[in-house]
Amino acid sequence: MTKSRLIANFILFQLGWFACVLLGAGQLHWLGSLIASMIVLVHLQLAERLKPELMLVLSAVVIGLLWDSALVWFGVLQYEHGLLAPFLAPHWIVAMWALFATTINGSLGWVKTNWLLAALMGAVGGPLSFYAGYKLGAVQIPDMALAMALLAAGWAVFMPLLVGLSQRLDGVTPSFNRSAKLAAA
């Protein structure tokens, strides 16, 4: 991926994240999901190989739907907008998982070299992202200490898991570069 595409990937992720969080906090929650979905579609359209990149995005969606729905089910996180059912994570959170998946073979590709770094990044970045969402009014967190601990533990597992999946489901790196990277690993 070229430097300009890495920068674009980073910027588009940030725009999508803010769209989901800011719009998810209000009545236009569906617009956040739409914006994130459009960014994901552009990413997939530009992928060298659609199928593996799509499988990575779908894997992240399933992981995110299950994990965040469990946090909703147990009352760790509470959302006012975008719930399709009271026991499911809101659609805009699930869209953010798809959006996040576009960075793993893109602007966050550097984390793929070190699983411990991926776990640490997940343990810190995951909870910080939710805390930012809390401060922006998109999520309510009844017990902050419990939520931050669970989010840190979950993301310490999910980030390396997604990194592992991305090593097999890399639709961004050109085939000749990917073969060399896999042989070196």
N, C-alpha and C positions, 0 to 999 in steps of 0.2 A: 504494500500500500504506500503510495507516495506521501511525502510530507504534507502536501496541501490536502490530501484526502483524510489523513489522520487529524489534521486541525479541523477540517469540516466535520468529521465524525464527532469530535469532542464538542464543538460548538452546537451541532444539531442535537446531541444528547442533552446538553445543558438547556437548550431552548425547549425541548420536549419535556424534560423534568419539570421545569418551571411552569409550563403550560398545564401539565397534569396536576401539579400541586395547587397552583393558584386557582385554576378553574375547577379542580376537584373539591375545593373548599366552598364552592357555591353552586348555583343552579345550572351553570354551564359545564358541569362535569363531563358531559358527553363530548364537548369540544376538545377537552384535554386528551381524551382517548383518541379522537379523530386525528389530532395533530401528531400524537405519538405514532399512530398507525401509519400515517403518511410518511413520517421519517423512516420507519421500519421498511415500508415498501420501497422507498428510494434506495435505502441501503441494500435491500435484496436485489433490486434491479441492477445495481452496480457491482454486485458480487461476481467474482470469477466463475464460481460454481454455485448455482442456486440451491440445489438439494441439500448439501451439507449445512449451508448457512441457515436455511429455513428450518432444518431439523434442530439446530442449536437454539434458534429463537423459540421454536415450539417447546423444546425441553425446558427452557427458562420459564416459559409461560406456565407449564404444568407445575414446576417446582414452586414458582411464586404463588400460583393459585392455591395450592395445597398449604403452603407454609403460612401465607398471610391470612387465609381463611381459618386456619387453626388458631391464629392469634386473635382473630375476630370472635370466633366461637367461644374461646375461653375468656373473652373480655379484656384481653391485654391491650388491644387497640380498638378504638371505636370511631366509626365514620358516620357522618350525617348524610353525605351525598354519594350517589353512584352505586348503591347496593342493589344488586339484582335479586338477592335473597338475604335475609337477616344473618345467616350463618356463613356467607361468602364475603371475601374481600371485594371491595368495589372494583368495577371494571377499569377505572383509570389507574389503580395500583397494578393490576395485571398487565395493562398496557405498558406500564413503566418497566416491568420485568422484560418484556419483549424489547423495549427500547434499550435497556441495559445490556441485553445480549448482543446488540449491534456494536458495542464498544469492546467486547472481549477479543475479537479478532481484529479490532481496529485500534482506537486510541489507547486502550488498556492492554494491548498485546504484549507490552513489556513485562507485565506481571506473570505471563505464562512461563517465564524462565525459572521461577522460584515459588514452589507451593506454599512454603512457610510465609513468604511475603504476601501471597494471595490470601492466606488465612488471616494474617495480621491486618491487611488492608480491609478485608471483609468485616473483621471484628470491630474495627474503628469506623470505617466508612458507612457501613450499614446503619448502625445506631445514629450516627450523626445526620444521615439523610432523613431518618424518621424524626429526629429532634427538630431539624429545620422545618419539616412538614408540620410538626406540632406548633412551632412558633408562627408559621404562616396560616394556621387555622384549619389545616386540611384533615387533621387527625386529633382525636382526644386520647390522652394516655392517663388512665386513672392512677396507676402505680408506676411512676417514672423509673424507679430503681429496678423493679422487676422487669419492666418492658425493655430497658436498656441492656440488662443482663441476658435476657432471652434473645434479643436481636443480635447482640454481640456473638453469642454462642451459635445461633443459626447461621449468621453470615460468615462466621469463621469456618463453617462446614460448606456452605453453599458456594462461596467464592472459589475455593479449590476444586469443588465438584464441577462448577461451570468451566473453570480453566481446563480441567481434565477432558470434559466433553469437547471443548473448543479445539483441543489438539487433534481430535479425530474428526471433528465437524468444522473444519476450516474451509469455508467457501470464499475467503477473501485473498489469501496468499496464493499467488500463481503456482500452478502444479509443480513446476521444476524447482521452485524455492521450497515448497512444502516437503517434497521428497528428500531434499538435502537436509532440512531441519529434522525430519523424523529419523533419518539415518544417523545424524549426529547425536540424537537423544539417547 
